[in-house]
Amino acid sequence: MNDKDLFILLMQVKDSFFKDHQITMLGKFEWLPITEKEIIRYKKKTGKQLKFQFRKFRITKKFIDYKSESKNTSVSVYLKFYHLLISDLNQEDSTFYVIGDNCVGPLLGEKVRYKFRLESIDDKTVAELIEKDMIAIR
């Protein structure tokens, strides 16, 4: 799936699941791999092997940045934003992730990970929410 298709999919998800959110940026992200240091530390602490994490990510592309497009000249004391980011589509099971990164003030906010699956219903592809997890609190 190319970036244009991902953007269209993100807009469909936004319109279906995030109608009440004041979104300031739409973009694409990728998961960061776990480091050797994290693997060793986790093994020492729990005795188990650390599997791939779905918490740390990097924004790779900004599709729309509503903050930079607005002509609002009022200056806010605190940075407030709601970023909605999409991952690449997993071709094996037609799943993808969306991150809702919300900041409402200094050190206040959360990051929520949503897992979706693409379903074909009546010759139309629809995103179905299958998992929702809070992955960080500011």
N, CA, C and O atoms as CSV, one atom per row, in Angstrom:
chain,resi,resn,atom,element,x,y,z
A,1,MET,N,N,0.842,-1.174,0.000
A,1,MET,CA,C,0.000,0.000,0.000
A,1,MET,C,C,0.892,1.242,0.000
A,1,MET,O,O,1.792,1.359,0.831
A,2,ASN,N,N,0.649,2.152,-0.911
A,2,ASN,CA,C,1.477,3.354,-0.959
A,2,ASN,C,C,0.930,4.412,-0.001
A,2,ASN,O,O,-0.117,4.219,0.618
A,3,ASP,N,N,1.653,5.538,0.115
A,3,ASP,CA,C,1.277,6.586,1.061
A,3,ASP,C,C,-0.081,7.207,0.745
A,3,ASP,O,O,-0.815,7.591,1.656
A,4,LYS,N,N,-0.415,7.307,-0.526
A,4,LYS,CA,C,-1.714,7.880,-0.909
A,4,LYS,C,C,-2.853,6.989,-0.419
A,4,LYS,O,O,-3.848,7.486,0.107
A,5,ASP,N,N,-2.710,5.672,-0.591
A,5,ASP,CA,C,-3.722,4.732,-0.117
A,5,ASP,C,C,-3.832,4.761,1.407
A,5,ASP,O,O,-4.931,4.687,1.957
A,6,LEU,N,N,-2.682,4.868,2.088
A,6,LEU,CA,C,-2.696,4.948,3.546
A,6,LEU,C,C,-3.385,6.214,4.020
A,6,LEU,O,O,-4.117,6.190,5.010
A,7,PHE,N,N,-3.159,7.325,3.322
A,7,PHE,CA,C,-3.812,8.581,3.671
A,7,PHE,C,C,-5.328,8.455,3.519
A,7,PHE,O,O,-6.075,8.907,4.387
A,8,ILE,N,N,-5.787,7.850,2.433
A,8,ILE,CA,C,-7.225,7.650,2.215
A,8,ILE,C,C,-7.809,6.765,3.320
A,8,ILE,O,O,-8.889,7.043,3.841
A,9,LEU,N,N,-7.087,5.700,3.671
A,9,LEU,CA,C,-7.528,4.810,4.736
A,9,LEU,C,C,-7.578,5.554,6.077
A,9,LEU,O,O,-8.525,5.381,6.843
A,10,LEU,N,N,-6.573,6.372,6.360
A,10,LEU,CA,C,-6.543,7.150,7.598
A,10,LEU,C,C,-7.719,8.125,7.658
A,10,LEU,O,O,-8.306,8.319,8.722
A,11,MET,N,N,-8.066,8.738,6.527
A,11,MET,CA,C,-9.211,9.654,6.498
A,11,MET,C,C,-10.520,8.902,6.772
A,11,MET,O,O,-11.410,9.428,7.440
A,12,GLN,N,N,-10.634,7.676,6.258
A,12,GLN,CA,C,-11.833,6.868,6.530
A,12,GLN,C,C,-11.921,6.518,8.017
A,12,GLN,O,O,-12.994,6.591,8.615
A,13,VAL,N,N,-10.792,6.140,8.602
A,13,VAL,CA,C,-10.752,5.807,10.026
A,13,VAL,C,C,-11.078,7.048,10.856
A,13,VAL,O,O,-11.839,6.974,11.821
A,14,LYS,N,N,-10.506,8.174,10.481
A,14,LYS,CA,C,-10.759,9.444,11.190
A,14,LYS,C,C,-12.246,9.780,11.168
A,14,LYS,O,O,-12.821,10.123,12.201
A,15,ASP,N,N,-12.863,9.686,10.012
A,15,ASP,CA,C,-14.278,10.022,9.877
A,15,ASP,C,C,-15.185,9.040,10.624
A,15,ASP,O,O,-16.259,9.420,11.091
A,16,SER,N,N,-14.759,7.786,10.737
A,16,SER,CA,C,-15.591,6.773,11.391
A,16,SER,C,C,-15.389,6.699,12.903
A,16,SER,O,O,-16.352,6.508,13.645
A,17,PHE,N,N,-14.145,6.847,13.367
A,17,PHE,CA,C,-13.830,6.575,14.770
A,17,PHE,C,C,-13.380,7.802,15.566
A,17,PHE,O,O,-13.370,7.751,16.796
A,18,PHE,N,N,-13.010,8.887,14.913
A,18,PHE,CA,C,-12.445,10.037,15.615
A,18,PHE,C,C,-13.176,11.337,15.291
A,18,PHE,O,O,-12.554,12.393,15.174
A,19,LYS,N,N,-14.491,11.256,15.149
A,19,LYS,CA,C,-15.296,12.431,14.786
A,19,LYS,C,C,-15.217,13.529,15.829
A,19,LYS,O,O,-15.203,14.709,15.480
A,20,ASP,N,N,-15.164,13.163,17.101
A,20,ASP,CA,C,-15.217,14.139,18.184
A,20,ASP,C,C,-13.846,14.664,18.609
A,20,ASP,O,O,-13.764,15.442,19.558
A,21,HIS,N,N,-12.795,14.270,17.948
A,21,HIS,CA,C,-11.445,14.704,18.315
A,21,HIS,C,C,-11.032,15.940,17.513
A,21,HIS,O,O,-11.354,16.062,16.331
A,22,GLN,N,N,-10.328,16.838,18.160
A,22,GLN,CA,C,-9.772,18.025,17.503
A,22,GLN,C,C,-8.378,17.662,16.986
A,22,GLN,O,O,-7.381,17.963,17.641
A,23,ILE,N,N,-8.300,17.031,15.843
A,23,ILE,CA,C,-7.034,16.522,15.304
A,23,ILE,C,C,-6.219,17.668,14.710
A,23,ILE,O,O,-6.734,18.480,13.941
A,24,THR,N,N,-4.938,17.719,15.081
A,24,THR,CA,C,-4.063,18.785,14.598
A,24,THR,C,C,-3.091,18.312,13.526
A,24,THR,O,O,-2.521,19.128,12.802
A,25,MET,N,N,-2.897,16.992,13.418
A,25,MET,CA,C,-1.970,16.483,12.405
A,25,MET,C,C,-2.319,15.044,12.046
A,25,MET,O,O,-2.615,14.230,12.920
A,26,LEU,N,N,-2.281,14.739,10.747
A,26,LEU,CA,C,-2.443,13.382,10.244
A,26,LEU,C,C,-1.110,12.957,9.648
A,26,LEU,O,O,-0.481,13.723,8.918
A,27,GLY,N,N,-0.677,11.738,9.955
A,27,GLY,CA,C,0.614,11.310,9.435
A,27,GLY,C,C,0.776,9.804,9.430
A,27,GLY,O,O,-0.164,9.045,9.667
A,28,LYS,N,N,1.994,9.406,9.152
A,28,LYS,CA,C,2.375,7.993,9.069
A,28,LYS,C,C,3.510,7.752,10.056
A,28,LYS,O,O,4.342,8.632,10.279
A,29,PHE,N,N,3.543,6.559,10.646
A,29,PHE,CA,C,4.611,6.237,11.587
A,29,PHE,C,C,5.143,4.838,11.324
A,29,PHE,O,O,4.554,4.050,10.585
A,30,GLU,N,N,6.290,4.554,11.963
A,30,GLU,CA,C,6.833,3.196,11.939
A,30,GLU,C,C,7.259,2.839,13.356
A,30,GLU,O,O,7.696,3.697,14.123
A,31,TRP,N,N,7.125,1.566,13.691
A,31,TRP,CA,C,7.534,1.087,15.010
A,31,TRP,C,C,9.048,1.060,15.087
A,31,TRP,O,O,9.717,0.707,14.116
A,32,LEU,N,N,9.589,1.429,16.237
A,32,LEU,CA,C,11.029,1.352,16.449
A,32,LEU,C,C,11.376,-0.044,16.958
A,32,LEU,O,O,10.662,-0.592,17.798
A,33,PRO,N,N,12.459,-0.618,16.458
A,33,PRO,CA,C,12.851,-1.948,16.932
A,33,PRO,C,C,13.405,-1.863,18.362
A,33,PRO,O,O,13.875,-0.812,18.800
A,34,ILE,N,N,13.340,-2.982,19.071
A,34,ILE,CA,C,13.899,-2.994,20.420
A,34,ILE,C,C,15.421,-3.052,20.330
A,34,ILE,O,O,15.984,-3.639,19.406
A,35,THR,N,N,16.065,-2.436,21.297
A,35,THR,CA,C,17.534,-2.390,21.299
A,35,THR,C,C,18.094,-3.585,22.060
A,35,THR,O,O,17.386,-4.247,22.819
A,36,GLU,N,N,19.364,-3.843,21.842
A,36,GLU,CA,C,20.050,-4.933,22.540
A,36,GLU,C,C,20.032,-4.682,24.048
A,36,GLU,O,O,19.876,-5.614,24.837
A,37,LYS,N,N,20.189,-3.434,24.435
A,37,LYS,CA,C,20.169,-3.057,25.854
A,37,LYS,C,C,18.816,-3.382,26.483
A,37,LYS,O,O,18.762,-3.874,27.610
A,38,GLU,N,N,17.727,-3.115,25.768
A,38,GLU,CA,C,16.390,-3.425,26.265
A,38,GLU,C,C,16.191,-4.931,26.405
A,38,GLU,O,O,15.582,-5.395,27.369
A,39,ILE,N,N,16.706,-5.692,25.441
A,39,ILE,CA,C,16.580,-7.152,25.476
A,39,ILE,C,C,17.279,-7.713,26.710
A,39,ILE,O,O,16.714,-8.537,27.429
A,40,ILE,N,N,18.514,-7.262,26.952
A,40,ILE,CA,C,19.303,-7.745,28.096
A,40,ILE,C,C,18.635,-7.352,29.414
A,40,ILE,O,O,18.513,-8.173,30.323
A,41,ARG,N,N,18.212,-6.116,29.510
A,41,ARG,CA,C,17.585,-5.615,30.738
A,41,ARG,C,C,16.290,-6.377,31.043
A,41,ARG,O,O,16.037,-6.738,32.192
A,42,TYR,N,N,15.492,-6.615,30.036
A,42,TYR,CA,C,14.236,-7.334,30.218
A,42,TYR,C,C,14.488,-8.782,30.641
A,42,TYR,O,O,13.791,-9.317,31.503
A,43,LYS,N,N,15.482,-9.402,30.031
A,43,LYS,CA,C,15.837,-10.796,30.350
A,43,LYS,C,C,16.278,-10.902,31.809
A,43,LYS,O,O,15.880,-11.829,32.514
A,44,LYS,N,N,17.119,-9.934,32.271
A,44,LYS,CA,C,17.578,-9.927,33.660
A,44,LYS,C,C,16.424,-9.736,34.632
A,44,LYS,O,O,16.362,-10.385,35.676
A,45,LYS,N,N,15.524,-8.851,34.282
A,45,LYS,CA,C,14.439,-8.477,35.171
A,45,LYS,C,C,13.352,-9.545,35.267
A,45,LYS,O,O,12.837,-9.806,36.354
A,46,THR,N,N,13.002,-10.159,34.146
A,46,THR,CA,C,11.869,-11.093,34.130
A,46,THR,C,C,12.257,-12.543,33.865
A,46,THR,O,O,11.498,-13.458,34.185
A,47,GLY,N,N,13.431,-12.755,33.285
A,47,GLY,CA,C,13.823,-14.102,32.911
A,47,GLY,C,C,13.208,-14.554,31.597
A,47,GLY,O,O,13.377,-15.704,31.190
A,48,LYS,N,N,12.495,-13.653,30.934
A,48,LYS,CA,C,11.828,-13.985,29.676
A,48,LYS,C,C,12.482,-13.244,28.519
A,48,LYS,O,O,13.180,-12.247,28.707
A,49,GLN,N,N,12.239,-13.755,27.327
A,49,GLN,CA,C,12.738,-13.131,26.103
A,49,GLN,C,C,11.790,-11.997,25.697
A,49,GLN,O,O,10.578,-12.200,25.626
A,50,LEU,N,N,12.334,-10.815,25.432
A,50,LEU,CA,C,11.528,-9.674,25.016
A,50,LEU,C,C,11.155,-9.819,23.549
A,50,LEU,O,O,12.016,-9.977,22.684
A,51,LYS,N,N,9.856,-9.761,23.288
A,51,LYS,CA,C,9.375,-9.810,21.916
A,51,LYS,C,C,9.235,-8.386,21.399
A,51,LYS,O,O,9.437,-7.425,22.141
A,52,PHE,N,N,8.895,-8.259,20.153
A,52,PHE,CA,C,8.751,-6.948,19.527
A,52,PHE,C,C,7.737,-6.118,20.297
A,52,PHE,O,O,6.665,-6.608,20.652
A,53,GLN,N,N,8.077,-4.862,20.553
A,53,GLN,CA,C,7.176,-3.963,21.281
A,53,GLN,C,C,6.359,-3.127,20.309
A,53,GLN,O,O,6.798,-2.843,19.195
A,54,PHE,N,N,5.192,-2.744,20.731
A,54,PHE,CA,C,4.332,-1.872,19.941
A,54,PHE,C,C,4.022,-0.619,20.761
A,54,PHE,O,O,2.859,-0.262,20.951
A,55,ARG,N,N,5.088,0.050,21.249
A,55,ARG,CA,C,4.925,1.261,22.043
A,55,ARG,C,C,5.716,2.424,21.469
A,55,ARG,O,O,5.184,3.525,21.328
A,56,LYS,N,N,6.965,2.194,21.140
A,56,LYS,CA,C,7.829,3.275,20.662
A,56,LYS,C,C,7.746,3.373,19.144
A,56,LYS,O,O,7.798,2.367,18.436
A,57,PHE,N,N,7.615,4.604,18.660
A,57,PHE,CA,C,7.436,4.807,17.231
A,57,PHE,C,C,8.092,6.106,16.797
A,57,PHE,O,O,8.480,6.944,17.611
A,58,ARG,N,N,8.201,6.241,15.487
A,58,ARG,CA,C,8.768,7.455,14.893
A,58,ARG,C,C,7.838,7.899,13.774
A,58,ARG,O,O,7.394,7.087,12.962
A,59,ILE,N,N,7.545,9.206,13.738
A,59,ILE,CA,C,6.734,9.756,12.657
A,59,ILE,C,C,7.611,9.825,11.408
A,59,ILE,O,O,8.696,10.404,11.441
A,60,THR,N,N,7.143,9.237,10.314
A,60,THR,CA,C,7.932,9.206,9.086
A,60,THR,C,C,7.397,10.157,8.019
A,60,THR,O,O,8.128,10.549,7.109
A,61,LYS,N,N,6.118,10.528,8.132
A,61,LYS,CA,C,5.545,11.422,7.119
A,61,LYS,C,C,4.363,12.169,7.714
A,61,LYS,O,O,3.553,11.593,8.441
A,62,LYS,N,N,4.271,13.451,7.402
A,62,LYS,CA,C,3.114,14.260,7.785
A,62,LYS,C,C,2.256,14.450,6.545
A,62,LYS,O,O,2.702,15.025,5.552
A,63,PHE,N,N,1.015,13.960,6.611
A,63,PHE,CA,C,0.089,14.144,5.493
A,63,PHE,C,C,-0.538,15.530,5.543
A,63,PHE,O,O,-0.492,16.274,4.564
A,64,ILE,N,N,-1.128,15.877,6.693
A,64,ILE,CA,C,-1.762,17.181,6.873
A,64,ILE,C,C,-1.404,17.684,8.266
A,64,ILE,O,O,-1.533,16.951,9.247
A,65,ASP,N,N,-0.956,18.926,8.354
A,65,ASP,CA,C,-0.676,19.564,9.633
A,65,ASP,C,C,-1.623,20.745,9.758
A,65,ASP,O,O,-1.367,21.816,9.208
A,66,TYR,N,N,-2.712,20.546,10.480
A,66,TYR,CA,C,-3.755,21.575,10.582
A,66,TYR,C,C,-3.267,22.813,11.330
A,66,TYR,O,O,-3.737,23.918,11.058
A,67,LYS,N,N,-2.349,22.651,12.251
A,67,LYS,CA,C,-1.834,23.793,13.022
A,67,LYS,C,C,-1.125,24.782,12.114
A,67,LYS,O,O,-1.330,25.989,12.241
A,68,SER,N,N,-0.294,24.294,11.199
A,68,SER,CA,C,0.455,25.197,10.322
A,68,SER,C,C,-0.441,25.829,9.267
A,68,SER,O,O,-0.119,26.890,8.734
A,69,GLU,N,N,-1.582,25.174,8.958
A,69,GLU,CA,C,-2.496,25.714,7.957
A,69,GLU,C,C,-3.411,26.786,8.533
A,69,GLU,O,O,-3.906,27.638,7.795
A,70,SER,N,N,-3.642,26.754,9.860
A,70,SER,CA,C,-4.561,27.721,10.451
A,70,SER,C,C,-3.896,29.084,10.553
A,70,SER,O,O,-2.684,29.196,10.734
A,71,LYS,N,N,-4.708,30.100,10.436
A,71,LYS,CA,C,-4.215,31.475,10.506
A,71,LYS,C,C,-4.440,32.064,11.888
A,71,LYS,O,O,-4.420,33.285,12.044
A,72,ASN,N,N,-4.651,31.235,12.880
A,72,ASN,CA,C,-4.913,31.691,14.237
A,72,ASN,C,C,-3.647,32.342,14.795
A,72,ASN,O,O,-2.588,31.717,14.834
A,73,THR,N,N,-3.762,33.579,15.218
A,73,THR,CA,C,-2.585,34.301,15.706
A,73,THR,C,C,-2.499,34.306,17.214
A,73,THR,O,O,-1.531,34.824,17.771
A,74,SER,N,N,-3.498,33.736,17.901
A,74,SER,CA,C,-3.428,33.713,19.360
A,74,SER,C,C,-2.325,32.741,19.784
A,74,SER,O,O,-2.160,31.669,19.201
A,75,VAL,N,N,-1.593,33.133,20.789
A,75,VAL,CA,C,-0.469,32.335,21.258
A,75,VAL,C,C,-0.891,31.587,22.511
A,75,VAL,O,O,-1.332,32.195,23.486
A,76,SER,N,N,-0.757,30.290,22.484
A,76,SER,CA,C,-1.080,29.462,23.636
A,76,SER,C,C,0.176,29.283,24.483
A,76,SER,O,O,1.280,29.149,23.954
A,77,VAL,N,N,-0.002,29.284,25.793
A,77,VAL,CA,C,1.127,29.100,26.692
A,77,VAL,C,C,1.644,27.669,26.610
A,77,VAL,O,O,2.847,27.436,26.724
A,78,TYR,N,N,0.741,26.709,26.412
A,78,TYR,CA,C,1.104,25.304,26.384
A,78,TYR,C,C,0.884,24.717,24.992
A,78,TYR,O,O,-0.028,25.118,24.270
A,79,LEU,N,N,1.720,23.780,24.640
A,79,LEU,CA,C,1.574,23.068,23.383
A,79,LEU,C,C,0.440,22.064,23.534
A,79,LEU,O,O,0.491,21.200,24.409
A,80,LYS,N,N,-0.579,22.168,22.695
A,80,LYS,CA,C,-1.699,21.244,22.703
A,80,LYS,C,C,-1.829,20.653,21.308
A,80,LYS,O,O,-1.806,21.383,20.318
A,81,PHE,N,N,-1.965,19.339,21.227
A,81,PHE,CA,C,-2.118,18.712,19.927
A,81,PHE,C,C,-2.793,17.363,20.046
A,81,PHE,O,O,-2.849,16.778,21.127
A,82,TYR,N,N,-3.307,16.872,18.925
A,82,TYR,CA,C,-3.799,15.508,18.805
A,82,TYR,C,C,-3.341,15.009,17.439
A,82,TYR,O,O,-3.888,15.395,16.406
A,83,HIS,N,N,-2.333,14.149,17.454
A,83,HIS,CA,C,-1.801,13.579,16.217
A,83,HIS,C,C,-2.469,12.224,15.988
A,83,HIS,O,O,-2.577,11.405,16.900
A,84,LEU,N,N,-2.907,12.011,14.771
A,84,LEU,CA,C,-3.466,10.725,14.369
A,84,LEU,C,C,-2.540,10.150,13.303
A,84,LEU,O,O,-2.391,10.716,12.220
A,85,LEU,N,N,-1.916,9.010,13.631
A,85,LEU,CA,C,-0.871,8.431,12.784
A,85,LEU,C,C,-1.247,7.009,12.389
A,85,LEU,O,O,-1.868,6.284,13.167
A,86,ILE,N,N,-0.869,6.614,11.177
A,86,ILE,CA,C,-1.180,5.268,10.672
A,86,ILE,C,C,0.112,4.530,10.341
A,86,ILE,O,O,1.096,5.134,9.913
A,87,SER,N,N,0.092,3.208,10.547
A,87,SER,CA,C,1.238,2.368,10.194
A,87,SER,C,C,1.028,1.781,8.810
A,87,SER,O,O,-0.034,1.944,8.209
A,88,ASP,N,N,2.043,1.102,8.312
A,88,ASP,CA,C,1.882,0.347,7.069
A,88,ASP,C,C,0.937,-0.821,7.316
A,88,ASP,O,O,0.776,-1.274,8.449
A,89,LEU,N,N,0.325,-1.295,6.258
A,89,LEU,CA,C,-0.600,-2.420,6.334
A,89,LEU,C,C,0.188,-3.717,6.399
A,89,LEU,O,O,1.110,-3.931,5.612
A,90,ASN,N,N,-0.179,-4.593,7.347
A,90,ASN,CA,C,0.400,-5.923,7.432
A,90,ASN,C,C,-0.345,-6.789,6.411
A,90,ASN,O,O,-1.523,-7.095,6.598
A,91,GLN,N,N,0.334,-7.181,5.343
A,91,GLN,CA,C,-0.299,-7.903,4.243
A,91,GLN,C,C,-0.800,-9.290,4.650
A,91,GLN,O,O,-1.762,-9.794,4.069
A,92,GLU,N,N,-0.155,-9.912,5.645
A,92,GLU,CA,C,-0.522,-11.274,6.038
A,92,GLU,C,C,-1.934,-11.372,6.594
A,92,GLU,O,O,-2.683,-12.283,6.241
A,93,ASP,N,N,-2.301,-10.429,7.471
A,93,ASP,CA,C,-3.618,-10.512,8.103
A,93,ASP,C,C,-4.472,-9.258,7.906
A,93,ASP,O,O,-5.498,-9.092,8.566
A,94,SER,N,N,-4.045,-8.373,6.992
A,94,SER,CA,C,-4.784,-7.139,6.659
A,94,SER,C,C,-5.047,-6.266,7.878
A,94,SER,O,O,-6.121,-5.680,8.012
A,95,THR,N,N,-4.058,-6.181,8.766
A,95,THR,CA,C,-4.191,-5.325,9.938
A,95,THR,C,C,-3.266,-4.127,9.821
A,95,THR,O,O,-2.275,-4.157,9.092
A,96,PHE,N,N,-3.603,-3.081,10.544
A,96,PHE,CA,C,-2.761,-1.900,10.637
A,96,PHE,C,C,-3.031,-1.224,11.971
A,96,PHE,O,O,-4.042,-1.489,12.621
A,97,TYR,N,N,-2.122,-0.352,12.369
A,97,TYR,CA,C,-2.250,0.345,13.636
A,97,TYR,C,C,-2.463,1.833,13.392
A,97,TYR,O,O,-1.998,2.397,12.402
A,98,VAL,N,N,-3.178,2.445,14.322
A,98,VAL,CA,C,-3.344,3.893,14.355
A,98,VAL,C,C,-2.964,4.341,15.754
A,98,VAL,O,O,-3.388,3.741,16.742
A,99,ILE,N,N,-2.166,5.391,15.837
A,99,ILE,CA,C,-1.779,5.963,17.119
A,99,ILE,C,C,-2.506,7.293,17.282
A,99,ILE,O,O,-2.483,8.141,16.390
A,100,GLY,N,N,-3.146,7.462,18.424
A,100,GLY,CA,C,-3.721,8.749,18.799
A,100,GLY,C,C,-2.832,9.352,19.863
A,100,GLY,O,O,-2.854,8.904,21.009
A,101,ASP,N,N,-2.048,10.360,19.512
A,101,ASP,CA,C,-1.096,10.993,20.424
A,101,ASP,C,C,-1.690,12.331,20.858
A,101,ASP,O,O,-1.754,13.277,20.073
A,102,ASN,N,N,-2.122,12.398,22.114
A,102,ASN,CA,C,-2.836,13.559,22.617
A,102,ASN,C,C,-2.017,14.266,23.687
A,102,ASN,O,O,-1.561,13.633,24.639
A,103,CYS,N,N,-1.827,15.572,23.536
A,103,CYS,CA,C,-1.150,16.396,24.531
A,103,CYS,C,C,-2.071,17.563,24.842
A,103,CYS,O,O,-2.446,18.310,23.938
A,104,VAL,N,N,-2.446,17.732,26.115
A,104,VAL,CA,C,-3.376,18.790,26.502
A,104,VAL,C,C,-2.730,19.862,27.366
A,104,VAL,O,O,-3.409,20.794,27.798
A,105,GLY,N,N,-1.463,19.751,27.618
A,105,GLY,CA,C,-0.756,20.747,28.421
A,105,GLY,C,C,0.617,20.236,28.784
A,105,GLY,O,O,1.047,19.199,28.278
A,106,PRO,N,N,1.316,20.951,29.658
A,106,PRO,CA,C,2.670,20.515,30.022
A,106,PRO,C,C,2.621,19.189,30.775
A,106,PRO,O,O,2.067,19.105,31.871
A,107,LEU,N,N,3.197,18.175,30.185
A,107,LEU,CA,C,3.259,16.831,30.758
A,107,LEU,C,C,1.879,16.225,31.041
A,107,LEU,O,O,1.724,15.449,31.984
A,108,LEU,N,N,0.892,16.572,30.236
A,108,LEU,CA,C,-0.445,16.000,30.359
A,108,LEU,C,C,-0.881,15.445,29.009
A,108,LEU,O,O,-0.785,16.124,27.987
A,109,GLY,N,N,-1.354,14.224,29.016
A,109,GLY,CA,C,-1.826,13.611,27.782
A,109,GLY,C,C,-1.579,12.120,27.789
A,109,GLY,O,O,-1.154,11.546,28.792
A,110,GLU,N,N,-1.852,11.504,26.654
A,110,GLU,CA,C,-1.648,10.061,26.534
A,110,GLU,C,C,-1.458,9.677,25.074
A,110,GLU,O,O,-1.749,10.445,24.157
A,111,LYS,N,N,-0.963,8.467,24.896
A,111,LYS,CA,C,-0.841,7.866,23.574
A,111,LYS,C,C,-1.650,6.578,23.591
A,111,LYS,O,O,-1.477,5.732,24.469
A,112,VAL,N,N,-2.534,6.442,22.611
A,112,VAL,CA,C,-3.392,5.263,22.535
A,112,VAL,C,C,-3.134,4.561,21.203
A,112,VAL,O,O,-3.087,5.193,20.147
A,113,ARG,N,N,-2.970,3.247,21.278
A,113,ARG,CA,C,-2.732,2.435,20.088
A,113,ARG,C,C,-4.027,1.708,19.737
A,113,ARG,O,O,-4.636,1.049,20.580
A,114,TYR,N,N,-4.436,1.840,18.477
A,114,TYR,CA,C,-5.630,1.177,17.974
A,114,TYR,C,C,-5.190,0.194,16.897
A,114,TYR,O,O,-4.402,0.538,16.016
A,115,LYS,N,N,-5.703,-1.027,16.972
A,115,LYS,CA,C,-5.411,-2.019,15.942
A,115,LYS,C,C,-6.683,-2.248,15.140
A,115,LYS,O,O,-7.749,-2.506,15.698
A,116,PHE,N,N,-6.550,-2.150,13.827
A,116,PHE,CA,C,-7.685,-2.308,12.922
A,116,PHE,C,C,-7.426,-3.457,11.958
A,116,PHE,O,O,-6.280,-3.804,11.672
A,117,ARG,N,N,-8.510,-4.037,11.467
A,117,ARG,CA,C,-8.439,-5.060,10.422
A,117,ARG,C,C,-9.328,-4.603,9.276
A,117,ARG,O,O,-10.431,-4.104,9.500
A,118,LEU,N,N,-8.850,-4.772,8.054
A,118,LEU,CA,C,-9.660,-4.451,6.883
A,118,LEU,C,C,-10.577,-5.625,6.581
A,118,LEU,O,O,-10.131,-6.767,6.467
A,119,GLU,N,N,-11.860,-5.327,6.455
A,119,GLU,CA,C,-12.866,-6.338,6.141
A,119,GLU,C,C,-13.578,-5.940,4.855
A,119,GLU,O,O,-13.822,-4.757,4.616
A,120,SER,N,N,-13.906,-6.914,4.038
A,120,SER,CA,C,-14.689,-6.655,2.826
A,120,SER,C,C,-16.150,-6.965,3.105
A,120,SER,O,O,-16.517,-8.107,3.384
A,121,ILE,N,N,-16.983,-5.923,3.024
A,121,ILE,CA,C,-18.414,-6.072,3.264
A,121,ILE,C,C,-19.150,-5.478,2.066
A,121,ILE,O,O,-19.034,-4.286,1.782
A,122,ASP,N,N,-19.900,-6.314,1.375
A,122,ASP,CA,C,-20.667,-5.873,0.194
A,122,ASP,C,C,-19.789,-5.135,-0.815
A,122,ASP,O,O,-20.124,-4.028,-1.235
A,123,ASP,N,N,-18.688,-5.731,-1.197
A,123,ASP,CA,C,-17.741,-5.161,-2.165
A,123,ASP,C,C,-17.164,-3.818,-1.725
A,123,ASP,O,O,-16.713,-3.032,-2.557
A,124,LYS,N,N,-17.178,-3.555,-0.427
A,124,LYS,CA,C,-16.618,-2.317,0.112
A,124,LYS,C,C,-15.647,-2.688,1.226
A,124,LYS,O,O,-15.962,-3.532,2.064
A,125,THR,N,N,-14.476,-2.069,1.245
A,125,THR,CA,C,-13.489,-2.347,2.269
A,125,THR,C,C,-13.723,-1.420,3.448
A,125,THR,O,O,-13.767,-0.199,3.302
A,126,VAL,N,N,-13.875,-2.032,4.635
A,126,VAL,CA,C,-14.175,-1.293,5.852
A,126,VAL,C,C,-13.145,-1.638,6.925
A,126,VAL,O,O,-12.742,-2.793,7.052
A,127,ALA,N,N,-12.720,-0.634,7.697
A,127,ALA,CA,C,-11.797,-0.863,8.800
A,127,ALA,C,C,-12.595,-1.202,10.054
A,127,ALA,O,O,-13.521,-0.484,10.430
A,128,GLU,N,N,-12.219,-2.311,10.696
A,128,GLU,CA,C,-12.880,-2.762,11.913
A,128,GLU,C,C,-11.901,-2.656,13.073
A,128,GLU,O,O,-10.789,-3.177,12.987
A,129,LEU,N,N,-12.295,-1.988,14.161
A,129,LEU,CA,C,-11.457,-1.847,15.345
A,129,LEU,C,C,-11.435,-3.170,16.086
A,129,LEU,O,O,-12.489,-3.690,16.452
A,130,ILE,N,N,-10.231,-3.733,16.318
A,130,ILE,CA,C,-10.141,-5.006,17.010
A,130,ILE,C,C,-9.406,-4.898,18.347
A,130,ILE,O,O,-9.484,-5.816,19.163
A,131,GLU,N,N,-8.696,-3.793,18.586
A,131,GLU,CA,C,-7.959,-3.645,19.836
A,131,GLU,C,C,-7.686,-2.178,20.119
A,131,GLU,O,O,-7.398,-1.405,19.206
A,132,LYS,N,N,-7.779,-1.797,21.390
A,132,LYS,CA,C,-7.455,-0.440,21.825
A,132,LYS,C,C,-6.651,-0.543,23.104
A,132,LYS,O,O,-7.066,-1.208,24.053
A,133,ASP,N,N,-5.481,0.125,23.131
A,133,ASP,CA,C,-4.573,0.034,24.275
A,133,ASP,C,C,-3.913,1.370,24.540
A,133,ASP,O,O,-3.402,2.005,23.618
A,134,MET,N,N,-3.918,1.806,25.797
A,134,MET,CA,C,-3.156,3.001,26.134
A,134,MET,C,C,-1.698,2.574,26.307
A,134,MET,O,O,-1.402,1.667,27.085
A,135,ILE,N,N,-0.785,3.231,25.577
A,135,ILE,CA,C,0.613,2.794,25.616
A,135,ILE,C,C,1.512,3.771,26.373
A,135,ILE,O,O,2.647,3.425,26.699
A,136,ALA,N,N,1.027,4.994,26.662
A,136,ALA,CA,C,1.837,5.939,27.420
A,136,ALA,C,C,0.948,7.017,28.012
A,136,ALA,O,O,-0.063,7.410,27.431
A,137,ILE,N,N,1.355,7.483,29.190
A,137,ILE,CA,C,0.709,8.618,29.838
A,137,ILE,C,C,1.782,9.655,30.091
A,137,ILE,O,O,2.865,9.339,30.585
A,138,ARG,N,N,1.474,10.899,29.749
A,138,ARG,CA,C,2.428,11.978,30.011
A,138,ARG,C,C,2.265,12.461,31.421
A,138,ARG,O,O,2.975,13.371,31.849
